[in-house]
Amino acid sequence: MMQHFKHIVGLCLAFTLGLTTSAQADTTVITGGTLIDSAGTGPIADAVMVIRDGRIQAAGPRTAIELPADAREIDATGKFIIPGLMDANVHLYLNLDLETLIKYEGRYQDIIIEGAQLALKTGQTTVFDTWGPYPALKKARDMLNSGEAIGSRIYFAGNIIGFDGPLSADFREAAAAHVSKAMVSRLNADWEQDTGRDLMWMGPDEVRGKVDAYAAKDVDFLKYGASGHVAMEFITFSPRVQKEIVAAGHAAGKTVQVHTTSTESLDMAIDAGVDILTHCDITGPVKTIPEATLAKMVERGIPCSIVPITQHRLDAYIEQDPNQVMATYQGIGRKNIANMIKAGVSILLSTDAGVKSPLLMAESKQPKVDMRTELGEGHFNAFTALEELGMAPLEILRSATLNTAKAYKLDGDLGSLEAGKIADVVILDANPLDAAANYRSIHMVIKDGVVVDTDALPLAPVVSNQMPPEEAKE
């Protein structure tokens, strides 16, 4: 199967490069559309963008830009040109069901690439993977960077420092009883990379040594847990240990983000000096973020990667069981997001999304409306949720572009349509500033200056094509 996958990727790459290499070398221009740049103050009608060698050479009004005579033209008349979208918090390998863990062991990178292709197909040219198996994520990222595979650009953290692996008390401990101890140990080690729960027994110096060693690996940024995952009310690391984790990441030249799920873990992480707060909108079933903490986030310029859901989805949770965790936590989460918007916190759109199996989704008892954690679907629903919560249309765009690029310190290359930046572009058929639903109206996706054949993606689906038996017969 892997050999077959590589063959398909090779054919698609050869086809794509054969169509676009000369266009890149000779220059491409996009004409006639309305340019909506996250770095600008408003739309530019009848705009022109000049792309050369994968980067934007110029972008602005047609009257201000001279068109190169030898350029390949993309006519975007009547359409809307925005930067490539980003997701600040995905899990390209989110498939912790025991069947998938066993069946595809050794091939997790195939599922990760499938996820990167589903993301790219739907306008996400860059994603940030904040928890997953280090070996497979590294392999997939390197395949994408080298051109061996097609998909969204991946930056990844690997493990959440302080958490154990998938078959542990932090995730799916019950499943461990159904496989060998050797498999449990092997899989958990792929995720943990010697940065699991054992660190919580250690003092600041020992933790610093472990994090120094992990930061020296080929990860793009660090993430640690300031509170638990299953037991979300528990604080994990002391304030002085958190400061050492952050210092280790910064010493290695990496951004450091934190998993928080309570108001106190959030405030402690801010004081530790983190760069990004991950899903800080989740603060338990009762308490919203205190005003003093919101003010501290704004004053220190620390962005929050939020996981918004629509009112429609929240209503579905409440109808199912008003006391369930998702109903209470997400209800508070929506209030937190509204308060952050009002306070002026820098917000990053994220989804916690992964590749969903239609078979498992059909069997799930979770509501089927407005899915957030499904790659290729979740970000569209998140846009709608932000619109519902009162975020200004241009700020919604920035949450999934320039804000995220700045948070990860990549705004020199990504996040806006300014000259000199990588040419990641999405062309829409409808204006996203009129309605968040218009982000779905994708006409064309361009990554690194190359038009993506979105109809062909994903090239070799592993999980997303697992249809329920009754649907497979149709």
C-alpha positions as CSV (number, residue, x, y, z in Angstrom):
1,M,0.0,0.0,0.0
2,M,2.8,2.5,0.9
3,Q,4.5,1.8,-2.5
4,H,1.1,2.4,-4.2
5,F,0.7,5.7,-2.3
6,K,4.2,6.9,-3.3
7,H,3.4,6.1,-6.9
8,I,0.3,8.2,-6.9
9,V,2.1,11.1,-5.2
10,G,4.9,10.9,-7.7
11,L,2.4,11.0,-10.6
12,C,0.5,13.9,-9.2
13,L,3.7,15.8,-8.4
14,A,5.0,15.2,-12.0
15,F,1.6,16.4,-13.4
16,T,1.5,19.5,-11.2
17,L,5.1,20.5,-11.8
18,G,4.8,19.9,-15.5
19,L,1.9,22.5,-15.6
20,T,3.4,25.1,-13.3
21,T,7.2,25.1,-13.4
22,S,7.3,27.5,-16.4
23,A,4.6,29.6,-14.9
24,Q,6.6,30.1,-11.7
25,A,9.8,30.9,-13.7
26,D,8.0,33.3,-16.1
27,T,5.8,34.9,-13.5
28,T,2.1,34.6,-12.7
29,V,-0.3,37.4,-12.2
30,I,-3.8,37.3,-10.6
31,T,-6.0,40.1,-12.0
32,G,-9.4,41.6,-11.5
33,G,-10.3,40.3,-8.1
34,T,-10.9,42.1,-4.8
35,L,-7.9,41.8,-2.6
36,I,-8.6,41.4,1.1
37,D,-5.3,41.3,2.9
38,S,-5.0,40.6,6.6
39,A,-2.3,43.3,6.9
40,G,-4.5,45.9,5.2
41,T,-7.3,48.1,6.4
42,G,-9.9,47.2,3.7
43,P,-10.6,45.5,0.4
44,I,-8.9,46.6,-2.8
45,A,-11.2,46.3,-5.9
46,D,-9.7,45.4,-9.3
47,A,-6.5,44.3,-7.7
48,V,-3.4,42.7,-9.2
49,M,-0.9,40.3,-7.6
50,V,2.4,39.4,-9.2
51,I,3.9,36.1,-8.2
52,R,7.5,35.2,-9.1
53,D,9.5,32.1,-8.0
54,G,6.9,31.2,-5.4
55,R,6.8,34.6,-3.7
56,I,4.6,37.7,-4.0
57,Q,6.5,40.4,-6.0
58,A,3.7,43.0,-5.8
59,A,0.0,43.3,-4.7
60,G,-2.4,46.2,-4.9
61,P,-4.6,48.3,-7.2
62,R,-4.2,47.6,-10.9
63,T,-3.4,51.3,-11.5
64,A,-0.4,51.0,-9.2
65,I,1.2,47.9,-10.6
66,E,2.8,47.3,-14.0
67,L,1.9,43.9,-15.4
68,P,4.8,41.8,-16.7
69,A,4.5,41.1,-20.4
70,D,5.4,37.4,-20.1
71,A,3.2,36.5,-17.2
72,R,0.7,33.6,-17.0
73,E,-2.6,35.3,-16.0
74,I,-5.3,34.0,-13.6
75,D,-8.4,36.0,-14.1
76,A,-10.1,36.5,-10.7
77,T,-12.7,39.0,-11.9
78,G,-15.7,39.0,-9.5
79,K,-13.8,36.9,-7.0
80,F,-12.0,37.6,-3.7
81,I,-8.4,37.1,-2.9
82,I,-7.2,36.3,0.6
83,P,-4.1,34.9,2.2
84,G,-3.7,31.2,2.6
85,L,-5.6,30.1,5.8
86,M,-3.9,28.7,8.9
87,D,-5.0,26.5,11.8
88,A,-3.0,27.2,15.0
89,N,-3.8,23.9,16.7
90,V,-4.5,20.7,14.8
91,H,-3.7,17.0,15.4
92,L,-3.1,15.5,12.0
93,Y,-2.9,12.1,13.7
94,L,-5.9,12.2,16.0
95,N,-6.9,8.6,15.5
96,L,-6.6,7.0,18.9
97,D,-9.1,4.2,18.3
98,L,-7.4,0.9,18.9
99,E,-8.3,-0.5,15.5
100,T,-6.5,2.3,13.7
101,L,-3.5,2.3,16.1
102,I,-3.0,-1.4,15.4
103,K,-3.9,-1.5,11.7
104,Y,-1.7,1.4,10.6
105,E,1.2,1.2,13.0
106,G,4.3,2.1,11.0
107,R,2.1,4.1,8.6
108,Y,0.9,7.0,10.7
109,Q,2.7,9.4,8.4
110,D,0.3,8.3,5.6
111,I,-2.7,9.5,7.8
112,I,-0.8,12.7,8.7
113,I,-0.3,13.5,5.0
114,E,-3.9,12.7,4.3
115,G,-4.8,15.2,6.9
116,A,-2.4,17.8,5.4
117,Q,-4.1,17.2,2.0
118,L,-7.6,17.6,3.4
119,A,-6.5,20.9,5.0
120,L,-4.9,22.2,1.8
121,K,-8.0,21.2,-0.2
122,T,-10.1,23.5,1.9
123,G,-7.8,26.5,1.9
124,Q,-5.5,25.8,4.8
125,T,-2.0,26.2,3.4
126,T,-0.3,26.0,6.8
127,V,-1.2,24.1,9.9
128,F,0.4,23.8,13.4
129,D,0.3,20.3,14.9
130,T,0.4,20.6,18.6
131,W,0.4,16.9,19.7
132,G,1.2,13.7,18.0
133,P,3.8,10.9,17.3
134,Y,7.2,12.5,16.8
135,P,8.6,10.0,14.3
136,A,5.6,10.1,12.0
137,L,5.1,13.8,12.2
138,K,8.8,14.4,11.4
139,K,8.7,12.0,8.4
140,A,5.5,13.6,7.0
141,R,6.7,17.1,7.4
142,D,10.0,16.3,5.7
143,M,8.2,14.6,2.8
144,L,6.1,17.7,2.4
145,N,9.0,20.1,2.6
146,S,11.1,18.1,0.1
147,G,8.2,17.9,-2.4
148,E,7.9,14.1,-2.1
149,A,4.3,14.7,-0.9
150,I,1.7,17.3,-1.4
151,G,-0.2,19.0,1.4
152,S,-0.4,21.9,3.8
153,R,2.8,23.2,5.3
154,I,3.3,21.5,8.7
155,Y,5.0,22.8,11.8
156,F,4.8,20.4,14.8
157,A,5.5,20.1,18.5
158,G,5.3,16.4,19.0
159,N,4.5,15.6,22.6
160,I,2.7,17.8,25.1
161,I,5.4,18.0,27.7
162,G,4.1,16.4,30.9
163,F,1.6,14.1,29.2
164,D,1.9,10.4,28.6
165,G,1.1,8.7,25.3
166,P,-2.1,7.6,23.7
167,L,-2.6,4.4,25.7
168,S,-2.2,6.1,29.1
169,A,-4.3,7.8,31.8
170,D,-4.0,11.0,29.8
171,F,-5.9,9.7,26.8
172,R,-7.1,6.1,26.2
173,E,-5.9,4.1,29.2
174,A,-8.8,1.5,29.0
175,A,-7.6,0.4,25.6
176,A,-4.2,-0.6,26.9
177,A,-5.8,-3.8,28.5
178,H,-6.6,-5.1,25.0
179,V,-3.1,-5.2,23.5
180,S,0.3,-6.4,24.6
181,K,2.4,-4.5,27.1
182,A,5.1,-4.2,24.5
183,M,2.7,-2.4,22.1
184,V,1.6,-0.1,24.9
185,S,5.2,0.8,25.7
186,R,6.1,1.2,22.1
187,L,3.3,3.5,21.1
188,N,3.5,5.6,24.2
189,A,7.2,6.1,23.7
190,D,6.6,7.4,20.2
191,W,4.5,10.2,21.6
192,E,6.3,10.8,24.9
193,Q,9.9,11.0,23.7
194,D,11.0,11.0,27.4
195,T,8.9,14.0,28.3
196,G,5.9,12.3,29.9
197,R,4.3,12.3,33.3
198,D,7.6,11.3,34.9
199,L,8.6,15.0,34.7
200,M,6.0,15.9,37.3
201,W,8.0,14.1,39.9
202,M,11.1,16.1,39.1
203,G,12.4,19.5,40.3
204,P,13.2,22.5,38.1
205,D,16.7,21.5,37.2
206,E,15.8,17.9,36.2
207,V,12.9,19.1,34.1
208,R,15.0,21.7,32.4
209,G,17.5,19.0,31.4
210,K,14.7,16.8,29.9
211,V,13.2,19.8,28.0
212,D,16.6,20.9,26.8
213,A,17.1,17.4,25.3
214,Y,13.7,17.4,23.7
215,A,14.0,20.9,22.3
216,A,17.2,19.8,20.6
217,K,15.2,17.3,18.5
218,D,13.8,18.3,15.2
219,V,10.5,19.8,16.5
220,D,9.4,23.3,15.3
221,F,8.0,24.5,18.7
222,L,7.2,23.3,22.2
223,K,4.0,22.7,24.0
224,Y,3.6,21.8,27.7
225,G,0.6,21.0,29.9
226,A,-0.1,23.4,32.7
227,S,-3.2,21.4,33.6
228,G,-4.4,17.9,33.0
229,H,-6.1,16.5,29.8
230,V,-8.6,14.0,31.2
231,A,-8.6,15.4,34.8
232,M,-8.7,19.0,33.5
233,E,-9.0,20.6,36.9
234,F,-5.6,19.5,38.1
235,I,-2.5,21.8,37.9
236,T,0.5,19.8,36.6
237,F,3.7,21.9,36.9
238,S,4.7,24.4,39.6
239,P,5.3,28.0,38.7
240,R,9.1,27.6,38.9
241,V,9.1,24.5,36.8
242,Q,6.9,26.2,34.2
243,K,9.4,29.0,33.9
244,E,12.2,26.5,33.3
245,I,10.2,24.8,30.5
246,V,9.6,28.2,28.8
247,A,13.2,29.2,29.3
248,A,14.4,25.9,27.7
249,G,12.3,26.5,24.7
250,H,13.4,30.1,24.3
251,A,17.0,29.1,24.7
252,A,16.5,26.7,21.8
253,G,15.0,29.4,19.6
254,K,11.5,27.9,19.7
255,T,8.1,29.4,20.6
256,V,6.5,27.8,23.6
257,Q,2.8,27.3,24.0
258,V,0.7,25.8,26.9
259,H,-2.3,23.6,27.3
260,T,-4.6,25.2,29.9
261,T,-8.1,24.2,31.1
262,S,-8.7,26.3,34.2
263,T,-8.5,29.9,35.1
264,E,-5.6,29.3,37.5
265,S,-3.5,27.2,35.1
266,L,-4.1,30.0,32.6
267,D,-2.8,32.7,34.8
268,M,0.2,30.7,36.0
269,A,1.2,30.1,32.4
270,I,1.0,33.8,31.5
271,D,3.4,34.5,34.4
272,A,5.7,31.7,33.2
273,G,6.2,33.8,30.0
274,V,4.6,31.5,27.3
275,D,4.2,32.7,23.7
276,I,0.8,31.1,23.0
277,L,-2.1,30.1,25.2
278,T,-3.7,27.0,23.7
279,H,-7.5,26.7,24.0
280,C,-7.5,29.2,26.9
281,D,-11.2,29.6,26.3
282,I,-11.8,26.3,28.1
283,T,-11.8,27.1,31.8
284,G,-14.1,24.4,33.2
285,P,-17.9,24.2,33.8
286,V,-18.5,27.3,35.8
287,K,-15.8,30.1,35.9
288,T,-15.0,32.4,33.1
289,I,-11.6,34.1,32.7
290,P,-11.2,36.9,35.3
291,E,-11.0,40.4,34.0
292,A,-7.5,40.8,35.6
293,T,-6.2,37.8,33.6
294,L,-7.8,39.1,30.4
295,A,-6.0,42.5,31.0
296,K,-2.7,40.7,31.6
297,M,-3.1,38.8,28.3
298,V,-3.7,42.1,26.4
299,E,-1.0,44.0,28.2
300,R,1.7,41.3,27.6
301,G,0.4,40.6,24.0
302,I,0.0,36.9,24.6
303,P,-2.4,35.4,21.9
304,C,-4.9,32.7,22.6
305,S,-5.5,29.8,20.3
306,I,-9.2,29.2,20.8
307,V,-11.5,26.3,19.8
308,P,-14.9,27.9,19.1
309,I,-18.1,26.0,18.4
310,T,-21.3,27.3,16.9
311,Q,-24.5,27.9,18.9
312,H,-26.1,25.2,16.8
313,R,-23.5,22.6,18.1
314,L,-23.8,23.9,21.7
315,D,-27.6,23.5,21.5
316,A,-27.1,19.9,20.3
317,Y,-24.9,19.1,23.3
318,I,-27.4,20.7,25.7
319,E,-30.3,18.8,24.1
320,Q,-28.3,15.6,24.4
321,D,-27.4,16.2,28.1
322,P,-27.2,19.7,29.6
323,N,-24.8,18.4,32.3
324,Q,-22.3,16.7,30.1
325,V,-18.7,18.0,30.0
326,M,-18.9,19.3,26.4
327,A,-22.1,21.3,27.1
328,T,-20.9,23.0,30.3
329,Y,-17.3,23.6,29.2
330,Q,-18.1,24.8,25.7
331,G,-20.9,27.0,27.1
332,I,-18.3,28.8,29.3
333,G,-15.9,28.7,26.4
334,R,-18.2,30.8,24.2
335,K,-18.6,33.3,27.0
336,N,-14.8,33.5,27.3
337,I,-14.3,34.0,23.6
338,A,-16.9,36.9,23.6
339,N,-15.0,38.5,26.5
340,M,-11.7,38.1,24.8
341,I,-13.0,39.7,21.7
342,K,-14.3,42.6,23.7
343,A,-11.1,43.0,25.7
344,G,-8.9,43.0,22.6
345,V,-7.0,39.7,23.1
346,S,-5.1,38.5,20.0
347,I,-7.1,35.5,18.9
348,L,-5.9,32.5,16.8
349,L,-8.3,30.3,15.1
350,S,-7.9,26.6,15.9
351,T,-9.9,23.4,15.8
352,D,-8.0,20.5,17.5
353,A,-9.0,18.8,14.2
354,G,-7.8,15.5,12.8
355,V,-8.7,13.0,10.0
356,K,-12.1,11.6,10.9
357,S,-13.3,8.2,9.8
358,P,-16.9,8.4,8.5
359,L,-17.4,4.8,9.8
360,L,-16.5,5.8,13.4
361,M,-18.3,9.1,13.1
362,A,-21.5,7.2,12.2
363,E,-21.1,5.0,15.3
364,S,-20.3,7.9,17.6
365,K,-22.9,9.3,20.0
366,Q,-21.6,12.8,19.6
367,P,-23.8,15.3,17.8
368,K,-23.3,15.3,14.0
369,V,-23.9,19.0,13.5
370,D,-21.2,21.7,12.8
371,M,-18.2,19.5,13.6
372,R,-15.2,21.3,14.9
373,T,-12.6,18.5,15.1
374,E,-12.9,17.3,11.5
375,L,-10.1,18.4,9.2
376,G,-11.4,20.3,6.2
377,E,-14.7,21.1,7.9
378,G,-13.9,22.4,11.4
379,H,-12.3,25.7,10.4
380,F,-15.4,26.7,8.4
381,N,-17.6,26.1,11.5
382,A,-15.1,28.0,13.6
383,F,-15.4,31.0,11.3
384,T,-19.2,31.0,11.8
385,A,-18.8,30.7,15.6
386,L,-16.6,33.7,15.7
387,E,-19.1,35.7,13.6
388,E,-21.8,34.7,16.0
389,L,-19.7,35.9,19.0
390,G,-19.3,39.4,17.5
391,M,-15.8,39.3,16.0
392,A,-15.3,41.9,13.2
393,P,-15.1,40.3,9.7
394,L,-11.5,41.4,9.1
395,E,-10.4,40.2,12.5
396,I,-11.9,36.8,11.7
397,L,-9.6,36.7,8.7
398,R,-6.6,37.8,10.8
399,S,-7.3,35.0,13.4
400,A,-6.6,32.4,10.7
401,T,-3.8,34.3,8.9
402,L,-1.6,37.1,10.2
403,N,-2.3,36.7,13.9
404,T,-1.3,33.1,13.8
405,A,1.9,33.8,11.7
406,K,2.9,36.5,14.2
407,A,2.3,34.2,17.2
408,Y,4.6,31.5,15.7
409,K,7.1,34.2,14.6
410,L,6.6,33.3,10.9
411,D,5.1,36.6,9.7
412,G,8.2,37.5,7.8
413,D,7.2,34.8,5.3
414,L,3.5,34.0,5.9
415,G,0.1,35.4,7.0
416,S,-0.5,38.2,4.6
417,L,-0.3,39.2,0.9
418,E,2.6,41.6,1.1
419,A,5.5,41.8,-1.3
420,G,8.3,39.4,-0.4
421,K,6.1,36.8,1.3
422,I,5.5,33.3,0.2
423,A,2.7,33.2,-2.3
424,D,0.0,31.3,-0.3
425,V,-3.3,32.5,-1.7
426,V,-7.0,31.5,-1.6
427,I,-9.4,32.8,-4.2
428,L,-13.1,32.8,-3.1
429,D,-16.3,33.1,-5.2
430,A,-18.0,35.2,-2.4
431,N,-16.9,37.9,-0.1
432,P,-15.9,36.5,3.4
433,L,-16.4,40.0,4.9
434,D,-20.1,39.7,4.1
435,A,-20.6,36.4,5.8
436,A,-18.3,33.8,7.4
437,A,-20.0,31.1,5.5
438,N,-18.4,32.5,2.3
439,Y,-15.0,31.0,3.3
440,R,-16.5,27.8,2.0
441,S,-16.8,29.2,-1.5
442,I,-13.2,28.2,-2.5
443,H,-12.5,28.8,-6.2
444,M,-8.7,28.2,-6.2
445,V,-5.9,27.4,-3.7
446,I,-2.3,28.5,-4.4
447,K,0.6,27.3,-2.2
448,D,4.2,28.4,-2.8
449,G,3.0,30.1,-6.0
450,V,1.6,26.9,-7.5
451,V,-2.0,26.2,-8.2
452,V,-3.2,23.2,-6.2
453,D,-5.4,20.5,-7.9
454,T,-7.8,20.5,-5.0
455,D,-10.2,18.0,-6.8
456,A,-7.5,15.3,-6.6
457,L,-7.0,15.6,-2.9
458,P,-6.6,13.5,-0.8
459,L,-4.5,11.5,-3.2
460,A,-4.5,8.2,-1.3
461,P,-7.1,8.3,1.5
462,V,-6.5,6.0,4.4
463,V,-9.1,7.0,7.0
464,S,-11.4,9.5,5.4
465,N,-12.8,7.0,2.9
466,Q,-13.9,4.4,5.6
467,M,-17.6,4.5,4.8
468,P,-20.3,2.8,6.9
469,P,-21.4,-0.5,5.3
470,E,-24.8,0.7,4.3
471,E,-23.3,3.7,2.5
472,A,-20.6,1.7,0.9
473,K,-23.3,-0.4,-0.9
474,E,-24.9,2.7,-2.5
